[in-house]
Amino acid sequence: MDQKRKELFTLLKGSGINIIFEIANRGLTFLLIVLLTRFFKTEDAGTFLWGFATISMFAIIPMFGLDRGILKLGAKYLADKEYGKVKFIMTRSLVSVVFFSLFIMAGILAVPAARESILLIFIPYIFLSSIQKVFRSVIWATGDMFSLNLSIISETIFRFAILAHIFTPLSINTVVYIYLGAVLINIVIEYLILRSKQPRIFSSSSTRVPFKELVNISLPLFFASLTFVLMTNIDTFMIGLFRPMAEVAFYRVAVRSAFFLLLPMTLFSRSLIPHISKEGSFGKQFRHTYHIFNRMILLVSFPLLLIFLLFSEQVAGIFGSDYTSLSGTILIVLSSGLILNILTGLNAPILSYGNMQKAYFLITLVVLLVNLILNYLLIPPLGALGAAYATAMSYILISIIISTTVFIKYRFHPFNFSYLTVILAFGLLFSLSKFFLSYFPKNLLTLAITFLGIYLMEFLFIVTFRRKSYEYQVIIKTCRRFRINRSSNDS
């Protein structure tokens, strides 16, 4: 196997690790939200989700994008074995985020309304999450996907102390303390992982680098991250201001479900981002990798999209009978708005981690302003459904602008002829599923049968008609490796 193909399979292997861990992590997180909505009243669940969404907007500020800068520069320094420089940017970033997080926390406490809300309990999250992001970014920069995902999933596992509610009823405030405790434990775990996997970072003498270089990279990414976090949370905040807290719960469970559609893109980009950060330019080989990854995103995301469109009420009903109607409608709206985002794939990471950070920031800023206006106009009369329309339209807009920018700058066409066969295949699957459901009632059993049936037909499609594709090669290699491991265990 030549070097370029070997490098691509290494990236695909990293993505496979991401998929396994992140599916487990997202599944556990989804289960936690289900427990929250079923154990607690709708108003209490809405209060918790509103508090978490609001504090998340403040928690991004102390970082000033340093986590993104650490990832970009750290990947470069580690590739050159300049461990002292990695140590310098890590320690300097820790000092910076601790100082600014304490400053932000003091500012929030100065507001009387904040002291009287659930934000008072959530406020340590700003300090803890800032430290957590520094360690996690260094782990990510190493390219060790196993350690990165292990650190991510460990936090979710420790949150399961919420199950104590089965034996001793918990207040919603106690749930907040559990979440904060999980972050604190996760910080210790990430430090130990980093210390064991990259001891040279800690043993090397700190090598001073121009902090301005880190800031110049971080600030545009900070503003882009800030605008993205605001866009994904400001709707929740505004629902809590204008409507009852119960509507926050109805909206957030639909958002949590719909954003599973972006999970494959997150997973593949997580493996590709360190590679993007090292690249000075994107040549023919990267273009090839770009289209392969985008096609795989389609293959993983589209079956889930069909399920959300066909079984929206059944998916929403998992959170409780109160959520079936409104949350189901919101799920359809949000899923429809994310279709173009799925089709255009990895364009956002190329802008944000390539050499177009400022352009990415300006794009997200424009879309954020549009999103704020839409939310202000639609939430008071329509409530959570109005927020869903605003979010769907915002994601359509940002997909169009980012894809156009990537095409103009790098000549990466956001679509490829090989995507067409995937789209046509899923159009056929959608029609077959509708025909199947016309004879059977919609319930969790038919949902599971349809879901597994779609992925089975996708698998048969690949092994029958796509034998020369990388998807087929990945499947065959995985099956062979499983067979070899199984034979060794039997022996």
N, C-alpha and C positions, 0 to 999 in steps of 0.2 A: 504494500500500500504506500503511495507517495505521501510526501510530507503534508501537502494541502488537504488530502482526504483524511489523513490521520488527525490533523488539527480539527477538521469539521466533526469527525466522530467523537473527539474529546469534548467538543462543545455540546454535542448531542447527548453524550453520556452525562455531562454536568446537568443538562436540562432534565434528563431522566431522573437523576437524584432529586432535583428540585420538585419534579412532579410528584414523586412518591411522598416526600416529606410535606409538601405544601397541601396536597390533597388531605393528608392526615391532619394537618394543622387546621385547615379551613373546615374540615369535617368536625373536629373537636370544637372549634369556635362557633360553628353553626349550632352544634348541640348545646353549647352554653347559652346561646340566645334563646333556643327553644325552652331550656330549663327556666330561664329568666321570665319568659312570657307566660309559661304555664304555672310557675310557682307563685308569681307575684301578680297583683292587680295590674290592669292595663295602664292606669295612671302612674303607678310606681315604676313599671318597666319604662314608660315614656320619660319619667323624670331621670332615671339612670342614663338612658340613651341620650337624652338631651344634655346632661352634664358631661358625659364623655365626649360628645361631639363638640361642645363648646370649649372644654379644656384642651382638646386636641388642637384647636385653632391657636390658642396661646402657647402651647408646648412647642410649636414649630419655630417660634420667634427667637429663643435664646441660641438656637443652632446657627442662625445666619448662613445656612447652607453648608456649614463646615463638614457635615457628614458626607455630603456629595463631593466636596473638595477633597476630603480624605480618601474617598473611594477612587477618584480620578488620579490624584497625585500618588496615593499609596500604591496603586497597581503599577504605576510607572517606576517608583523607587524600588519596590520589591522585585520587579523584573530585572532591575540592575543591581540587586543585592545591596542596596544602600539603606541598611537597617537603621542607622543612626538618624537619617532624615525622617524615616517613618516614626521613630520614637519622638523626634522633636515636634512634628505636626500633631501627633496624638496627645502628648502632654500639654502643649500649648492650647490645643482645642479644648481639653478638659478644663483647664483653668478658665478659659473664656466662657464656656457654656455654664459653668457653676456660677460665675459672677452674674451673668445676664439672667439666668433662671431665677436667682434670688431677687434680682431687681424687678422682674416681671411679677413674681409672686407678691412682692410688697405692693406693687401697683394695683393688683387685683384686690388685695385685702383692704386697700384704701377706699374701695367702693362699697358703700353700705349694702346695696342690693345683692352684691356678690357674697358678702358675709352671711346673708340670711338665706342663701340658696345652697344646693348640693355642691356648688363650686368650692365652698369652704373646705369640704372633705376631700374633694378631688385635687386640690391645689398642689400637694406634694408631687403629683404626677409630672408636673413641669420639670422639676429638679431631677427626678429619677429617670425620666425618659430621655433627657438631654445626655446624661452620662451613658445610658444604655446605647444610644445611637452612635456615640463615638467609638465604643468598643465593637459594636456590630459592623460599623463601616470598615474598620481595620480588618476584621475577619473576612468581610466581603472582598476587600482589596486583594487578599491573598489568593482568591480564586478557589478556596477550599469550600465547595458547595455543601459537602457533608457537614462540616462544622458549623457553617452558617445556618443551615436548616435545623440542625440540632439545637442551636441557641434560640432560634425562633420558636420551635415547638415546645421547648421546655417551659417558657412563660405560660403558654396556654394550658399545659398540664397542671401547673400549680394553681391555676384559677379554679380548678375543679373542686376546691374546698367549698364552693357554693352548694355542693351536694349535701353539706351538713344541714341544709334547710329541711331535708327529708326527716331528720331526727329531731332537730331543734329549730323552730321557725326563726329565720333571720330577718332583720330589717334591711331595707335597701341601702342604708348607710354602711352596714356591715359588709355588704357585697362590694362597696367601694374600697373598704379596707383590704378585702381579699385581693382585689385587682392590684392595689398598690404593693401589697406584700409579694405578689407574683413578679412584679417588675424588679423589686429589690433582690429577690433570689436570683432572677435571671441575670442581673448585673454581675453577681458573684460568679455564676456559671460561665458567662462570656469572658470574664477576666481569666478564669482558670483555663478555659479552652485556648485563649490567645497565648497565655503563658506557656502552656504545654506544646502547642503547635508551632509557635514562632518565638522560641526563647531568645533568639538573637536580637529581637527588637528590644528586649528588656536588658540584655547583657551588653549591648553595644553602647558606646558613648554617644550622647545626643549630638547630632550634627546640625548646626544651625542652617536653616534655609530662609530665604526671604519670605517672611510671613505674608508679605504683600502678594506674592504669587498665589498662595492658598486663598487669600481673600478675593483676589481678582477672579478666580475660578468659582469660588463659593457664592459670592454675592448674587450674580445673575441666577445661579441655580437656587439660591435661597428664595429670591422673589418669585421664581417660577414655582418652587415647592409651596411657598406661602399661598400664592394665588390658587394652586391646585387644591390644597387643603381647605382653603376658604370655600372654593367652589363645591367641594364634596360635603361640607359641613354647615355652610351658612344657611342652606335651605332648612336643615333641622333646627337651627337656632331661631330662624324666623317663624317656623311653625309654632315653636314653643312660645314665642312672643304674641302671635296673633290668634292662635287657636288652642284648644284644650290639649293637655299633655298626652291624652290617649291617642291623638292623631300623630304625635311624634312616634309612638310605638308602632302604629299601623304603617307609617312611612319607612321607618328605619329597618323593619324586618324585610320589607320589599327591596330596599336598597341592598341589604346584606345578601339577599338571594340573587338579585340581578347582577351584582358585581362578581359573582362566580363566573360569569361569561368572560370577564377580563383576566381570570386566573391563568389560563394558558399563556397569554401574552406576558403576564408578570413573571411566570416561571421561565419561559424561554429568554426573556430579556435579562433576567437575573444572571443567567449563565453567560450571556453575550456582552453585558455591560463592561466587565473588566477588559474584554477583548476590544471593545469600541474605544475605551479610555486609552489604550496603548497605541491605537492606530492614529497616524498623522493624517492619513487620507484613506479613502475607501476605494480599493481597486476592484478588478474583475472578480477575484476570488470572494471578496466580501459580498459583492452583489449576488453571487451564486448562493452564498450562505444565507443572505437576507431573504431571498425568495423561498428557500427550503424551509426556513424557520416560519415565515409567514404562512406557507401552505400547511405546515403542521398545526399552527394556531387555528386555522380554519377547521381542520379535521377533528380537533379536540373540542372546539367551542360550539360548532354548529349543532351537534346532537343535543347539547344542553339548551341551546336557544330554542330548538323545536319543542323540547319538553316544557319550557317556560311559556311558550305561546299556546301550547295545547292544554296544559294542566296548571294554569296560573292559580286557580282557586284551590286546587288540591295541594299545591306547594305551600301557599299561604296558610292553608288549614293546619299544617304541621305545627304552627305556632299557637294554635288554639282556634276554636270556632268563631271567636269574635273577629278574627283577622281575615276570614275567608273572602268576604266580598270586596272591601276597599283595598286591602293589601294585594289581592289578586289582580284587580284592575291596574293598580300602580305598577305591579310587576310586568304586565304586558306593555305599558307605556315605556318604562325604563328599558326593557329588553329590546324594543323596537328602536329606541334611540341609540343603542350600543352596536347595532348591526354594522354600521359603517366603520366604527372603531375597530371591530374585529377584522373587517375586510382589509383595512389599511395597515394593520399589524404594527411592526416595530419602528415606525417613523419617529415617535416621540423620543425613545432612547437615543436614536441617532442624532437628533437635534440637541438634546440636553447633555449628552456625554461626548459628543463629537466636538466640533469647533463652532457651534451655533447657539451657545447658551443664551446670549442676549436676545436673539430672535425668538427662542423658545419662551423666554420670559415675557416679551412683548405680546406674543400670541396668547399666552395664558392670561395675561392682564386684560387684554381686550375681551376675551371670552368671559372672564370673571365679571367685568362690568356689565356685559350683556346678561349674564346669569343673575346678577343682583337686581337689575331692572325687571327682568321677567318674574323673579320671585316676589318682588315688591308689588307687582301688578296682579299676579295670579294667586298668591297664597291667601290674602284676605277674603276674596270671594269663593275660591275653590278649595282652600285648605291644602291637605296633603297631596291631593290629585293635581292641584296647580303647581306644587313644587316638583312633581314628577314630570309634568310637561316642560317646565323650565329646565330641568336637568337634562332631559332627552334632547331638547333643542340645542342646549349648550354643547353636548357631546358630539352632535352632528356637525355643529359649526367648527369645533376645534379639530375634528378629524379632517374636514375639508381643507382648512388653512394649513395644518401641519403637513399633510400629504402634498399639497401644492408647493410648499416651501422646500421640502426634501427633493421633490422632482426638479425644481428650478436650480437648487444648489448642487445636488449630487447626481441628477439625472437617474434617480431610482424611481422607476415607474411603480406606483403603489399597487398596481394589479399586474397579473401575469397570466398568460394563456393557460398555464397548468391549473390556475385557480378555477377556471371556467368549468372544468370537468367536476371539481369538487362541489361547486355551487349547483350545477345541474343535477348531480347525484343526490344532493340533499333536498332539492326541489322535488325530486321523485319520492324520496323518503317521506317528506312532509305530506304529499298526496296520499301515499300508501297508509300513513298513520291516520290521516283524517278518515280514510275509507274504513280502516280497522275500527276506529272509535265510533263510527256510525252504527256498528252492530253490538258494541259493548259499552256498559256504563263507565263514566270517568270516576275512578277511585284510585287508591294507592296501589292496588294490585295491578290494574291496567297501566298505571304510570310506570311501575317497575318493569313490567313486560315490554312496554314501548321503549323505555330507556335502554334496556339491555338489547332489545331487538335492533334498534338503530345502530348501536355500537358494533353488534355482530355483523350487520350488513355492511358497515363501513370496513370492518376487518376483511370480510370476503371480497369487497370491492378492491382493496389494496392488493391482496395476494393473488387476485385474478387478473386485474387490468393494470396494475402499477408495479410490475415485477422489477423494473429497472430503476425505481425510485429509491430515495434514501429512506423513506418511511418503511418500505418493504425490507431493506437491509437491516434497519434497526430492529424490526420485529423478528426477523430470522435469527440475528445474532443474540437477541434476548432469549429466544426460545432454546437455542443451542446451548447458551450459557446455563440456563435453568436445567436443561437435560443433563449436562455434564456435572453440574453441582449435585443434582439428585442422584446420579449414578455413583458419584464419589461417596455420598452419604450412605447409600445402600451397601456399598462395598465395605 
